[in-house]
Amino acid sequence: MGSSSWSNDAFDKLRANHSTKSKAQIFSNLTLDIDLSPRGVQFRESRDSEAHPDSLAIAVFLDETGSMGMIPEVLVREKLGALMTTLIAHSVPDAHVLFGGIGDHYSDQAPLQVGQFEAGTTELNQWLTKIYLEGNGGGQCKESYLLAWLFAARHTSIDCFEKRGEKGFLFTIGDEANWDKLESNRLKDLMGYEFGEDVSADQLLSEAQRMYHVFHLHINETGYRNNPTIINGWRQQLGERLLIVEDHQTIAETIASTVAVVRGASLDKVVASFDKATAKKVTQSLIKLGSNVPARKRLGGIFKL
């Protein structure tokens, strides 16, 4: 996967087509699409190709519960272009983006949905719009973001890391806290594991961080706005890699800017291409990250964080 390329013209056509459709028409799946089921999947792969010889794996897992369903829609209708063009403009021409969905593994039918690593406009749009917006969630102030860590750590194979020792990027996006463990029986149901044991969120995070720079974008707009329990829990796990997002309309720019900054770009230069309101909000989200990265040691073009 990931051998096609991004086209602004193609995205403009897709956006025009989406403008005539309702959210339900765009995200038409009423159950888990078999192509996004994680059950039995060995690996999702990001491979170098002639079109993308220096591939960089970027996995984006979207909370598809009731309070967060607007974010996939915003990406499809408007912001997918901002994500890809910002990456390309800041020395990431070979980004492979995987879109996935996250729910609650205690209450949802489809708590984990996983697309493929792609670079082309049509392919990215197809995987994004295949996500089943279940719109449920357990009402317990927690969602299963740790499922993204599990899948990335154990079920992805990425050339950027395996060939060049460069970590990919893993983003989870939502407004609630993370569950602290996955039970073996749920892993069997979700993933098809024949054998297993309970695994903690901390263990899965450590596994994911071996291959990925792991971030969580906390959407600070819903009923959980400024909730100290949620924010402090994430901060304890991720430190500066918890990014507080005050406006979900800036998700794409925040993700792309994070990748660019970690890879050595100046935050001021990255946001200079955004409108003033977006630049201000992205800067607020990344200010701690941006101030720390220049002090890191740069080895062979790769920041070791």
C-alpha positions, 0 to 999 in steps of 0.5 A: 500500500502507499504507492499512489500520490497526493493530488490537490486537484483530485481532492478539490473534486472529492470535496465538491462531491462531498459538498452535495452529500449529508454526513450519513451519505458520506459515512454510509457504513452501518456496521463494521466494514470487513476491510477495517476489521482488525481480527486476524490481521497480521500486519498493516504495511508502510513500504518504500516504493518508486513513488515514495522512496523515503516513506514515513508511517503516520497512523491517525486513530479517530474517536468515532463515538457520539461526541467526536464523530464530527472530526472524521467529517471535517477531515473528509470535507475540508482538512485532508488537504491541509494535512497532506499539503502541510506535510509535503511543504515541510519535507515529508513528501512520502507520508503514508497515512493510516486512518483508524477508528477507536471506540469503547471495547467494553460497550461498542461493536467496533471499538477498533477499526484499521485502514491501510497506509496510503499516500494517494488522494482517492485511497485516503478518502476511501479508507476514511469514509469507510469508518463506521461512526458507531456514535456510542461509547460507554458513558464512563469517561473512558475510551479504548485509545490503548487499542491503537497502541496495541495495533501499531506495536504488534500489527504494523510493519513500517520501512521508515523504522525497519530500514532507516531506524526512523520512528513513525508517528501515532496519533490518537484523538478524542475527549476522554480518558484511556482505559488502563488495561485490555483483558485477555478475553476481549483481545480474543474477541477483537483480535482473534488471539488464541492465547493471551493475558491481560495487558496494561496501557503502560505496557502497550504504550512502551511497545508502541513507542519502540517504533512510533512517536506517540501523541494524544490530541485531547479535544478540549471542546466537549463536556469534558473540557478542562477535566483535570482527571482526564488531562492529568491522566494523559499528561502522566502517561505522555508528558509533552506529547499530550496536545490540548486542542481547543478547536477540532477544526485545527486537527489536520494542521496540528498533526502535520505541524507536530510531524514537521517540528519533531523532524526538525522544522521551526514551529514558527515557520510551519504555522506561517502558512496558516491563517492567523487564527489557525496559526495561533491555535496550533502554536498553543497546542504545540508550544511545549513540544516546539520549545523542547525539540531544538534542544534534542540531539539530531543524528543522521537527520533523525531526532531521537526523542 
